């Protein structure tokens, strides 16, 4: 199994989705917003309207965890600073 990247990628995606569901459930967020944001990476497909090279690049940028992790860490840092200022 460890020599098959496809299985590992699917497993990674399933774990990331399960963690996202659990964290969102714990935060009592709006589930309609969750569904809308779940489909947000498909906006990267719009690059294909211009040409396939741009489409492939935008698709790959929108389908990485790097932007999501960076945004989450920034929000966490800002929330910590904001909450410390209120105390």
Residue pairs with C-beta under 8 A, 6 or more apart in sequence:
1 7
1 8
2 8
16 65
24 34
40 62
41 62
41 63
42 62
43 62
44 58
44 59
44 60
44 61
44 62
44 63
45 55
45 58
45 59
46 55
46 58
47 54
47 55
47 56
47 57
47 58
47 59
48 54
48 55
48 59
49 55
61 67
